[in-house]
Amino acid sequence: MTIEKHQTWGAPGPLAADGVLVHRDAEARAVVERNRRAQTPIPPLGLLGGDLCRTVGGRGDEARLRSADAMTLPVDLGSVLVDGRQHWFVAHLVARRSWWRGRVVAVMNAQWIGAWDVAPKGHPNDGQLDVLDGDLGLDDRLKLRSRLATGTHVPHPGIAVSRVAALQVAFPRPTPIWLDGERIGSARTLSIRTEPDALTCVV
């Protein structure tokens, strides 16, 4: 069940014996993809680093994950058809040819992309994905770059911001697609949705 306003999120509890330690979002995605393609349950993920880990307050402390101080959290998962092929992401999807020119689409399950506070109002267990879609001039990009670290890049008239459970994205030509920081190919169409409570994460 996704988080509700004024309700406690998660519960105390250490990483289960079948849990998997992951240091990066891409490692977590690899665990998800492997189990989803094998049609087996996704094991609990012990988060030791990455943008999702930072979003949920992880400390990168393995000893904590195995102690009574750990918190076990339900977390949503992003699902995407990339030109008809199924993939998943734990933190974010980015479609771009360049950071400096052309359209950029960021679909956020986590709050952060590296040092950038891309989705400052996002939550990884609200059943929604935060979407930022824009094609800005170079001057605007330079100005926004310095504001990304503090999450003050939005609102901006050139960036469409939405919070949705599912969306369709189309590009006039193949555009590189990045899932959790790794390029997985290029695509012209994306069908994206959230899978609420699909992950169990421990921090």
C-alpha positions, 0 to 999 in steps of 0.5 A: 500500500503506497504511503498516505499523508500523515502515516508512518512509512515502513517499519523497523527491521533488518535485511532478510537472509535472502536480501541483496546488497546493492551499491548503485541504482544500476545494480538494483535494476539488474536484480529487478530485471533478472527476477522479472524476466525469470518470473521470480520474486524480487528479493529485498534490496539493501541500499548502500548507495545510489540516488534511490538510497539517498532519496530514502535516507540511506547511510551506506552502512552495511552493519546498520542494514543487518541490525535492529536499527534498519528500516524496511520500506515499500518502494515503487518501481518504474516500468517502461516499454522501450519501442515495445521491449520491457524494462524497469528502473528503480530511480529514474529514466532519462531520454535525451540526445544531450544535456545541452540541446534538444528535448530532455525528459526525466521520469523520476521515482527517486528525488535525485540524479547525482548531485541534482535535486531533480524532483524535490517534491517526489516520493518513491512510494506515492504511486506516482512518477514525477515527470519533467519535460523541456527543450530549453535554450542554452542560456536557460540551461546554464542558469538552471544547472546551478539551481538543480543542486537546490531543487529550485529549477522548477517551476519554469515556463519552459519545463512541463512538470507532472505527477502521473501513474502512467504516460506515453512519450514519443520522439520524432527520431530515435532518442537515447534512453538512460535507465538508472544512469545506464544507456540501454539503447535508443527509442522513438516511443516509451510507455511508462507506468509505476508499479506501486509497492513492487520493491522492498528496500532496507536502509 
